[in-house]
Amino acid sequence: VQLVESGGGLVQPGGSLRLSCAASGFTFSEYVMNWYRQAPGKERELVAAISSAGATTNYSDLVKGRFTISRDNAKNTAYLQMDSLEPEDTAMYYCNARRYGFRPREYWGQGTQVTISS
């Protein structure tokens, strides 16, 4: 099982980044996909979530209207489009896959660093 994030980097305030999370080793379409972030000295927080079929999304109030989560089940990949980035968005961003129900499972990626600075 692997979740591999990519797309992080250094951008100026107001810029954009698109994170990707490539999944392998499990049935991607059975899992809710989440993006979390953790800034230095802070707890990990949920940023965005998308249901297994992609019909439902949820966002933290801190990113609502600026970030968009999506997924492509044919490519086993989840995305996080981040626009109007602010210095406060600086953090390590983690991809998470979670299956609920009879046989719950959870997987984490290794993270990708996002730094917003001028």
Number of C-alpha atoms within 10 A of each C-alpha: 11 14 24 18 24 19 15 18 14 15 18 14 17 14 14 18 18 16 22 22 27 18 23 14 8 14 12 24 18 15 21 20 29 25 25 19 22 19 16 9 6 9 9 15 14 17 23 23 24 23 18 19 15 17 9 12 16 15 19 14 10 11 17 12 12 14 20 20 24 20 22 14 16 8 11 16 20 26 23 23 15 20 17 15 22 18 15 12 20 20 21 18 27 26 29 24 24 17 18 11 6 6 6 9 11 12 16 18 19 14 22 21 18 22 20 19 16 9
